[in-house]
Amino acid sequence: MITHAHLAGLAAVVPLVLATAVRGENSRPPASGRDRLRVFWQEGEECRSFPSEVGAPGAKKAPASRGMVLNGMCLDRRGSVVAYDCAVPYGIPRARIAFRYGRLHWKQTMVPATITLELSAQGTCLVRKDLSFPATGGWGETPAEYGFVSADAGDIPAGRLTVKLTSTADDNSVTIDGFFLLPERVFVSQEELNSLLFSAISSRGYLGLRSGSPVIDQRAAPELGIGVRTFGGESVSLTVTATDADSNTRRLRLSRRVAEQEDGARTLFYRLPHTADGPLAVSVRCAAHGWSLTAPVYLAGRLLADADAGIRELTRFEEELRQGRWKAAERCLADVQHACEFSARTTEHLKVAAAAADGRSWRGRPPTPPRLVRDAVAAARRLSACVAQNTETMRRVRSGKDPYAGRTGEFRRAFRSAATGDIIPYRVLVPTSYESGRLVPFILMLHGAGGDENQLSELDNGELPAIGEKAGYLLAFPKYHSRTQPSYLADLTQLVDLLCREYPKIDQSRIFATGVSMGGFTSFALARTYPEVFAAVCCVSGSGRPEDAAQVKGVPVFLIHGGLDTVVPPSNATEMAAQLAALGLPHELRIFPSHGHDYKPEYLTLAMEFFSRHRKQGVR
C-alpha cells in the first residue's frame, strides 16, 4: 500500500513561509494592536460543501490544528470543488490569505497541485487566482510535512465571505489544515507553527506542544514546553494537566517562560511529574480564549536507561542458543537474533527522538526528521513489548521450559528463509481461544508496498489483532516484498508451514490470506500458486490480471476496492470479478465509493464473514 509514511522519501520538501513573512525578524514593521486583532482562521475540515463521493470532509492528522484536516481526496480530481462560508467579524484591509497544507508526490509523474481560489462577498467576486501547491514531503502526519501557500486577497469586508477552491487537475490531493486571513502587518511563519507537535489554532492565536518528538526521556528532560501566541499580544493563563495510563491526573506547575519574538510568541515550560514509563495525555486549557488541546506523549526514561544492558543480556542469550546450551534453541534462535537487531536499531531511534524533545527555541532549529516523529511512540511501544517478551522467553528457556507453550497474545518473532537464509520478521496474534482445545482458523495478513510487519498489526492502534482475538483467529503479519524478494511466495508458505507446526491446533482446512495493494496482489498469487493450502483469499485494492483468473480454481476470492482509489483503479477489481463470473468461479465483490487506497478494520470483519463460509475439503 502506497502511503505518505512509506513513500515520503520520494518527495522533496519545499520549505515555504508566508510570502510576506520572509523578511528578517528585525525588518518587520511593528503591528498595531488594531491590526493584531484582525486575524481570521478557518479550519480546513469545516467546509460548507465538498464532493459527496468522498463521504466526509475531515481526516485525522495529529499535528494539524485540533488534529483534523480537509481530506485530500476532496480536491483530488479535476473539477472537484470545496467551499467555505466564513463569518468574518471585522474588515481586514490589504489582507493575505495563507493556506497551511500537506502534499506528497508519491510518484515521479506528479507535479504541484493547481487550485483556483475565488473569494466573494455579497455576491461580488473579490479575488480569483490560480494557486500552486508544491510537495511538502508528506500528507501532514508530522509537523515538518506542512507548508504555506499565500496570495494577496485585497480588502476583506466584515460579514459573510465565501472561499471557493476548485481543482484544475487530477492527482491534485492536498490536505488543508486551514487558512488565515491576515492584515498587512501581522506575520505567521511556517517555522513557528511547524515547531508545534500538536496544536490548536484560532483567530485569536494558537497554543501547542513545542517539542521535536512525542517520546520524552523524563529523566533527562523533565519539562514540557507549551508554545503560545496571542495575535492581540495579551498574556494568557493556562491550566496544564497530565493523565497517566492508570487514569491518575496531576496538574503541572509552571517552571519558566521564554519569549520567542516581539509579536507575542512565547514558550511556557511545565515540570513533568515523577511517574513511570508509558503513555501520558497532556491536557492544556485556556478558559479566557476558549482554547483546549490534548497532546499524547510517551515517557521512556526507564526504557532508555535499561536498554543497553538489556541488549547485552539478549546478545549473551543468543550466543548460548548458538552453542546449543538449551533444548529450545531451534525454536527460538531466529526470534532472538531478530530481537537483538531490532532492539539495538530501535533503541538508537528512540535516543535520537528523545533528544529532540527538549522544548528549545524553534528559531533557527532544524526540524526533527519526519520518520523519527511519526514512528517514535510506536517504536517505544514495540521496544517495551520486545523487552517483556524476550525476558520471559529467556526465563523459560534457561529453566528448561518450552519458550511459547501456553502463551497467548501478540508476539514479535522471525524465521530464517529456506531459500535465501535471510531472517524474516513477523508478528503473530495467538488468540486466547487457542488454549480452549478447539481448532482455530488462521489468516496470513499481508501489508502493502513500503510496509513491514508493523503496518497492519498496528493499523488504527492495533484494531486488526483485536478483531482477530475477538473472533478467535490466529493472525500472522510477515514482512516481505514481491519485487525485491524473489522467493517471497515460497517464504510466505514456509511461514504457514512453520506456524502449523508451532501451533498444531491451527485448522489446516481454514487457512486464508488477505492484504492490501501489494498484499492484495500477493493474496491472489498465493491462491493461484498454492491452491491446495488456502481455503479462500480476500484481495483489497489489488488482485491480479483477469487472464489469470482461471488459475485460482478451487479458491474463492473476495474482492474489496475503494471507489476513490487513484493508485490501483477500481477497474482492477471489477474486471477480475467479471472474469471470475464468466468462468463460474466463486467470488464476491464490494466497492466502497468513498474509500481510497487503504485497508480498513471493517474489511477484516467482512473477510472473516466470507472466510466462515469456506473450508478446504479433505484437510483437517
C-alpha positions in Angstrom: 0.0 0.0 0.0 1.5 3.3 -1.0 1.2 5.9 1.8 2.7 9.1 2.9 4.6 7.2 5.6 6.3 4.8 3.2 7.0 6.9 0.2 7.7 10.3 1.8 11.4 9.9 0.8 10.4 10.2 -2.9 9.2 13.8 -2.4 11.4 16.7 -1.8 10.4 19.0 1.0 9.8 22.5 -0.3 10.5 25.0 2.6 7.9 27.7 2.2 6.8 30.5 4.5 4.1 33.1 4.0 5.2 35.2 1.1 5.2 38.4 3.1 6.9 36.9 6.1 10.2 36.0 4.5 11.9 39.2 5.7 14.2 39.0 8.7 12.8 39.5 12.2 14.4 42.9 12.6 13.0 44.2 9.4 9.3 43.6 10.2 7.3 46.7 10.7 5.5 46.5 14.1 1.8 45.5 14.0 -0.6 47.9 15.7 -2.9 46.5 18.4 -5.8 47.0 15.9 -4.1 45.0 13.2 -3.1 42.3 15.6 -6.8 41.6 16.4 -7.8 41.4 12.8 -6.7 37.9 12.1 -9.1 35.2 10.9 -8.5 31.4 10.9 -10.7 28.8 9.2 -10.3 25.1 9.9 -9.8 23.2 6.7 -12.3 20.4 7.5 -15.1 22.8 8.5 -16.3 23.4 4.9 -19.8 24.1 3.6 -19.6 21.8 0.6 -17.3 19.1 -0.8 -17.5 16.2 -3.3 -20.2 13.9 -2.0 -18.4 10.8 -3.1 -15.6 11.4 -0.5 -18.0 10.7 2.3 -16.6 13.0 4.9 -14.6 16.2 4.6 -12.3 15.6 7.5 -9.3 13.4 8.1 -7.3 12.8 11.2 -3.7 14.2 11.2 -2.3 14.5 14.7 -0.1 17.6 14.2 -2.9 19.6 12.5 -4.9 22.2 14.4 -7.3 20.2 16.5 -5.9 17.0 14.9 -8.0 17.3 11.7 -7.5 18.4 8.1 -9.5 18.6 4.9 -9.5 15.2 3.4 -7.0 15.3 0.5 -9.5 13.3 -1.7 -11.8 16.3 -1.7 -9.6 18.1 -4.3 -8.0 15.1 -5.9 -9.9 15.2 -9.2 -10.3 17.9 -11.9 -13.4 19.9 -11.3 -13.7 19.0 -7.6 -15.0 21.9 -5.5 -14.7 22.7 -1.8 -16.4 25.8 -0.5 -16.3 27.7 2.9 -18.7 30.2 4.4 -16.7 32.4 6.7 -18.3 34.8 9.2 -15.5 37.5 9.3 -16.3 39.7 12.2 -14.2 42.7 11.1 -12.9 44.2 7.9 -9.3 43.3 7.1 -7.6 45.8 4.8 -4.9 44.7 2.4 -5.3 41.1 3.5 -3.4 38.0 2.6 -4.9 34.5 2.5 -2.5 31.8 3.6 -3.1 28.1 3.5 -1.4 25.5 5.7 -1.3 22.2 3.8 0.5 19.0 3.1 1.1 17.2 -0.2 3.2 14.2 -1.2 4.5 13.4 -4.7 4.5 9.7 -4.3 5.1 9.0 -8.0 7.5 10.7 -10.4 4.9 12.0 -12.7 3.3 14.2 -10.1 3.6 18.0 -10.2 2.4 20.7 -7.8 -1.3 20.7 -7.3 -3.1 23.6 -9.1 -6.3 25.0 -7.5 -8.3 28.1 -8.4 -9.1 30.3 -5.5 -12.2 32.5 -5.5 -13.2 34.9 -2.7 -16.6 36.6 -2.9 -18.7 38.7 -0.5 -22.4 39.8 -1.0 -22.4 38.2 -4.5 -19.3 40.2 -5.6 -16.1 38.4 -6.6 -13.2 39.9 -4.7 -10.4 37.7 -5.9 -9.9 34.9 -8.4 -6.4 33.4 -8.7 -4.7 30.2 -9.6 -2.6 28.8 -6.8 0.2 26.2 -6.9 0.7 23.8 -4.0 4.2 22.2 -4.2 5.1 19.0 -2.5 5.8 19.3 1.2 7.2 15.8 1.8 4.1 14.2 3.2 0.3 14.4 3.9 0.7 16.1 7.3 1.5 13.2 9.6 4.3 15.2 11.1 4.8 19.0 11.6 7.7 19.1 9.0 5.3 17.9 6.3 3.3 21.2 6.3 3.9 24.1 4.1 2.3 27.5 3.4 0.9 29.0 0.2 -0.3 32.6 0.3 -1.9 35.2 -2.0 -3.0 38.8 -1.8 -6.7 39.0 -1.0 -7.3 42.8 -1.1 -9.7 44.4 1.3 -11.9 41.9 3.1 -15.1 43.4 4.3 -16.8 42.4 7.6 -19.6 39.8 7.1 -20.0 36.6 5.2 -17.1 35.7 3.0 -17.3 32.7 0.6 -14.0 30.9 -0.1 -14.2 28.5 -3.1 -11.4 26.1 -4.1 -11.7 24.3 -7.5 -9.3 21.6 -8.5 -7.9 22.1 -12.0 -6.2 18.7 -12.5 -6.2 15.0 -11.4 -3.8 13.7 -8.8 -4.4 17.0 -7.0 -4.7 15.8 -3.4 -3.9 18.4 -0.8 -4.6 18.0 2.9 -5.5 21.5 4.1 -5.1 22.2 7.8 -6.8 25.6 7.4 -6.2 29.1 6.2 -5.5 32.5 7.7 -6.8 35.9 6.6 -4.0 38.2 7.7 -3.7 42.0 7.8 -0.7 43.6 6.2 1.5 43.9 9.3 0.7 40.5 11.0 3.1 37.7 10.3 2.8 33.9 11.0 5.6 31.7 9.7 5.7 28.1 8.8 8.7 27.7 11.1 6.8 28.7 14.3 3.7 26.5 13.6 5.8 23.6 12.5 7.6 23.7 15.9 4.3 22.5 17.5 3.9 18.8 17.6 0.2 19.2 18.4 -1.7 22.4 18.1 -4.9 24.3 18.3 -5.2 27.4 16.1 -7.9 30.1 16.2 -8.5 33.7 15.1 -7.1 34.8 18.5 -3.8 32.9 18.3 -2.6 29.4 18.9 -1.2 27.0 21.5 0.6 23.7 21.2 3.2 21.3 22.4 6.5 22.7 21.4 8.7 19.6 21.1 10.7 17.8 18.4 9.3 14.4 19.4 6.4 12.8 21.3 8.8 10.4 23.1 10.3 12.0 26.2 13.1 10.9 28.5 11.6 12.3 31.7 14.9 11.9 33.5 17.0 13.9 31.1 14.2 16.4 30.0 11.8 16.8 33.0 9.9 19.7 31.4 7.2 20.2 28.7 7.2 23.3 26.5 3.9 24.8 25.6 4.1 27.2 22.7 1.6 30.1 22.9 0.9 33.2 20.8 -2.0 35.6 21.0 -2.5 37.8 18.0 -3.7 40.6 20.3 -0.5 40.4 22.3 -2.3 39.8 25.6 -1.0 37.4 28.2 -2.7 34.1 28.9 -3.3 31.8 31.8 -3.1 28.1 31.1 -4.2 25.1 33.0 -1.9 22.1 32.2 -2.6 18.6 33.5 -1.2 15.1 32.8 -3.0 11.8 32.9 -1.1 8.5 33.0 -2.2 5.0 31.9 -3.8 4.3 35.3 -6.0 7.4 34.9 -4.1 9.4 37.6 -4.3 13.1 36.7 -1.9 15.7 38.1 -1.7 19.4 37.5 1.7 20.5 36.2 3.5 23.5 37.6 4.8 26.4 35.5 8.6 26.5 35.9 9.7 29.2 33.4 8.7 31.4 30.5 10.8 32.1 27.3 9.8 34.9 24.9 10.5 33.8 21.3 9.8 37.1 19.4 8.5 40.5 19.9 5.0 39.8 18.4 3.9 37.8 21.4 5.1 34.2 20.7 6.4 32.5 23.9 7.1 29.1 25.3 5.9 28.2 28.8 7.7 25.3 30.5 5.9 22.9 32.9 7.6 20.4 35.1 6.7 16.8 34.4 5.5 14.6 37.3 7.7 11.9 38.7 6.0 8.9 37.0 6.7 5.6 35.4 7.2 5.0 31.7 4.2 4.8 29.5 1.6 7.0 27.7 0.8 10.4 29.2 -2.1 12.5 28.0 -1.2 16.2 28.4 -4.2 18.5 28.5 -3.9 22.2 28.0 -6.7 24.7 28.7 -7.0 28.4 28.2 -10.5 29.4 29.5 -10.3 33.0 28.5 -9.7 32.2 24.8 -11.7 29.0 24.7 -8.6 27.0 23.7 -8.2 23.3 24.6 -5.7 20.7 23.5 -4.8 17.2 24.4 -1.3 16.0 23.4 -0.5 12.3 23.7 3.2 11.8 24.6 5.2 8.7 25.8 7.6 8.7 28.7 10.5 6.3 28.1 13.2 7.3 30.6 13.5 3.9 32.3 13.2 2.0 29.0 16.1 4.0 27.5 18.2 3.8 30.7 17.9 0.0 30.8 18.1 -0.6 27.0 21.8 -1.1 26.5 22.1 -3.5 29.4 19.1 -5.4 28.1 20.6 -5.7 24.6 23.9 -7.1 26.1 21.9 -9.7 28.1 19.9 -10.7 25.0 23.1 -11.0 23.0 24.6 -13.3 25.6 21.4 -15.4 25.4 21.7 -15.6 21.6 25.3 -16.9 22.0 24.0 -19.6 24.5 21.5 -20.7 21.9 24.1 -20.8 19.2 26.2 -23.0 21.4 23.3 -25.4 21.9 23.2 -25.0 25.7 19.4 -25.2 25.7 16.9 -27.6 24.1 14.7 -24.9 22.8 17.5 -23.4 20.7 16.0 -24.4 17.3 12.6 -23.0 18.2 13.6 -19.5 19.2 17.1 -18.8 17.8 15.8 -16.8 14.8 13.4 -14.9 17.2 16.2 -13.9 19.5 18.6 -13.0 16.6 15.9 -10.7 15.2 15.2 -9.3 18.7 18.8 -8.4 19.2 19.0 -6.5 15.9 15.5 -4.9 16.4 16.3 -3.8 19.9 19.6 -2.2 19.0 18.1 -0.3 16.0 15.0 0.8 17.8 17.0 2.0 20.9 19.1 4.3 18.7 16.0 5.6 17.0 14.5 6.4 20.4 17.6 8.1 21.7 17.6 10.5 18.8 13.9 11.1 19.1 14.1 11.7 22.9 17.0 14.1 22.4 14.7 16.3 20.2 12.0 16.5 22.9 13.6 19.3 24.9 11.4 22.3 24.0 14.2 24.5 23.0 13.6 27.6 20.9 12.3 26.8 17.4 14.0 29.8 15.8 16.9 28.5 13.6 16.4 25.0 14.8 16.2 22.3 12.0 13.0 20.2 12.2 13.2 16.7 13.6 13.2 14.2 10.7 9.6 13.2 10.0 10.3 9.4 10.4 11.5 10.0 13.9 8.4 11.9 14.9 6.0 9.7 13.0 7.2 6.4 14.4 8.6 7.4 17.8 5.6 6.4 20.1 5.1 3.2 18.1 8.8 2.4 18.4 8.7 2.9 22.2 5.8 0.6 22.4 7.4 -2.0 20.2 10.7 -2.0 22.2 8.9 -2.2 25.5 6.9 -5.2 24.3 10.0 -6.8 22.8 11.9 -6.5 26.1 9.0 -8.0 28.1 8.5 -10.9 25.6 12.2 -11.9 25.5 12.7 -11.5 29.2 10.0 -14.2 29.7 11.5 -16.3 26.8 15.0 -16.2 28.5 13.5 -17.2 31.9 11.6 -20.1 30.4 14.4 -21.5 28.3 17.0 -21.2 31.0 14.7 -23.1 33.4 14.2 -25.9 30.8 10.7 -24.9 29.8 9.1 -24.5 26.3 9.5 -20.9 25.3 6.0 -20.4 23.9 3.7 -23.2 25.4 0.6 -21.7 26.9 1.4 -18.1 25.9 -1.3 -16.2 24.1 -1.4 -12.6 22.8 0.8 -10.7 20.4 4.5 -11.7 19.7 7.3 -10.4 17.6 9.0 -13.5 16.0 11.2 -14.4 13.0 12.2 -17.3 10.8 15.1 -18.0 8.5 14.2 -18.3 4.8 15.0 -21.7 3.4 15.5 -20.1 0.0 17.9 -17.3 1.0 19.0 -17.8 4.6 17.7 -14.3 5.5 16.0 -13.6 8.8 12.4 -12.6 8.1 10.4 -11.0 10.9 6.8 -11.4 11.5 4.2 -10.6 14.2 1.7 -13.1 15.3 -1.5 -13.0 17.3 -2.3 -16.2 19.3 -5.9 -15.7 20.5 -6.8 -16.8 24.0 -9.3 -19.3 22.4 -6.2 -21.3 21.2 -5.9 -22.7 24.8 -9.6 -23.9 24.7 -8.8 -27.1 22.9 -10.7 -26.2 19.7 -9.1 -25.8 16.3 -8.6 -22.2 15.3 -8.6 -20.6 11.8 -5.5 -18.8 10.5 -5.1 -15.7 8.3 -1.9 -14.5 6.7 -2.1 -10.7 6.8 -0.1 -9.1 4.0 1.0 -5.4 4.0 1.3 -3.1 1.0 4.4 -1.8 -0.8 6.8 0.0 1.5 5.2 -1.6 4.6 6.5 -4.1 7.1 5.4 -6.5 9.8 4.0 -3.5 11.8 1.8 -1.8 9.1 -1.3 -3.9 9.5 -0.7 -5.1 13.1 -0.7 -1.5 14.3 -3.4 -0.1 12.0 -5.8 2.0 13.9 -4.0 1.4 17.2 -4.0 -2.4 16.8 -7.6 -2.8 15.7 -6.9 -5.8 13.5 -5.3 -8.0 16.2 -8.2 -7.0 18.5 -10.7 -8.2 15.8 -8.7 -11.5 15.5 -8.8 -12.0 19.2 -12.5 -11.5 19.4 -13.2 -13.8 16.5 -10.7 -16.5 17.7 -8.4 -16.3 14.6 -4.7 -16.7 14.7 -3.2 -13.9 12.6 0.4 -13.6 11.2 1.8 -10.3 9.9 5.0 -11.1 8.0 7.5 -8.6 6.4 8.1 -9.4 2.7 8.3 -7.7 -0.7 7.1 -9.1 -4.0 9.6 -7.1 -6.1 12.8 -7.2 -4.1 12.3 -10.7 -2.6 12.2 -13.3 -5.5 11.4 -16.1 -3.1 8.5 -14.2 -1.4 5.8 -16.8 -2.2 7.9 -19.7 -1.0 8.9 -17.7 2.1 5.3 -17.0 2.9 4.2 -20.6 2.6 7.2 -21.6 4.6 5.8 -19.4 7.4 2.4 -21.1 7.1 4.0 -24.5 7.4 6.1 -23.3 10.4 3.2 -21.9 12.3 1.1 -25.0 11.6 3.9 -27.0 13.4 4.4 -24.4 16.1 0.6 -24.2 16.8 -0.8 -27.7 16.0 -4.3 -26.5 16.8 -4.5 -24.4 13.6 -7.3 -25.8 11.5 -5.5 -26.5 8.2 -8.8 -26.6 6.4 -9.3 -23.0 7.3 -6.1 -21.2 6.2 -6.7 -17.8 4.5 -4.8 -14.8 3.2 -5.7 -11.1 2.9 -3.8 -8.0 2.1 -3.9 -4.5 0.6 -2.3 -3.2 -2.6 0.8 -5.4 -3.0 -0.7 -7.6 -0.3 -3.9 -7.9 -2.3 -1.9 -9.0 -5.4 0.1 -11.4 -3.2 -3.0 -12.9 -1.8 -4.2 -13.6 -5.3 -0.8 -15.0 -6.3 -0.8 -17.4 -3.3 -4.3 -18.7 -4.2 -3.0 -19.2 -7.8 0.3 -20.9 -6.8 -0.8 -22.8 -3.8 -4.5 -23.7 -4.2 -4.0 -26.8 -2.0 -3.1 -24.6 1.0 -5.6 -21.7 1.0 -9.3 -22.1 1.6 -10.1 -18.6 0.4 -8.5 -15.2 0.0 -9.5 -11.5 0.3 -7.8 -9.0 -2.0 -8.1 -5.4 -1.1 -7.1 -2.7 -3.6 -5.3 -5.1 -5.9 -5.8 -8.7 -7.1 -4.3 -9.9 -10.4 -4.7 -9.9 -14.1 -8.1 -11.1 -15.4 -6.4 -13.5 -17.7 -5.0 -15.3 -14.6 -8.5 -15.8 -13.1 -8.7 -19.4 -14.2 -5.7 -20.3 -12.1 -7.5 -19.8 -8.8 -9.9 -22.5 -9.5 -11.0 -24.0 -6.2 -10.0 -20.9 -4.1 -12.9 -18.5 -3.6 -11.9 -14.8 -3.9 -13.3 -11.8 -2.1 -12.5 -8.5 -3.9 -12.7 -5.2 -2.0 -11.8 -1.9 -3.5 -12.2 1.8 -2.8 -14.1 3.8 -5.4 -11.7 6.8 -4.9 -8.5 4.7 -5.3 -6.1 6.6 -7.6 -3.2 4.1 -7.1 -4.9 0.9 -8.3 -8.1 1.8 -10.1 -11.3 0.1 -9.1 -11.4 -1.4 -12.6 -8.8 -3.9 -11.4 -11.5 -5.4 -9.1 -14.5 -5.1 -11.4 -12.7 -6.6 -14.4 -11.4 -9.5 -12.2 -14.9 -10.1 -10.9 -16.3 -10.2 -14.4 -13.8 -12.8 -15.5 -14.3 -14.9 -12.4 -18.1 -14.8 -13.1 -17.6 -15.7 -16.7 -15.6 -18.8 -15.6 -18.2 -19.7 -12.9 -15.7 -19.4 -10.1 -16.8 -18.4 -6.6 -16.2 -14.8 -5.7 -17.7 -11.7 -4.2 -17.1 -8.0 -5.0 -17.5 -4.9 -2.8 -16.8 -1.4 -4.0 -16.8 1.3 -1.3 -17.5 4.6 -3.2 -16.0 6.9 -0.6 -12.9 4.9 0.2 -9.4 5.2 -1.2 -6.3 3.0 -1.3 -6.1 1.6 2.1 -7.1 -1.3 4.5 -9.8 -0.6 7.0 -10.7 -2.7 10.1 -14.2 -3.3 8.6 -12.6 -5.1 5.7 -11.1 -7.8 8.0 -14.5 -8.3 9.6 -16.1 -8.7 6.2 -13.3 -11.0 5.1 -13.9 -13.2 8.2 -17.6 -13.4 7.3 -16.6 -14.5 3.8 -14.0 -17.0 5.2 -16.5 -18.5 7.6 -18.4 -19.9 4.6 -15.4 -21.7 3.1 -13.3 -24.6 4.1 -10.7 -26.7 2.2 -12.2 -30.1 1.7 -10.2 -33.2 2.6 -7.9 -31.4 5.1 -8.1 -31.4 8.8 
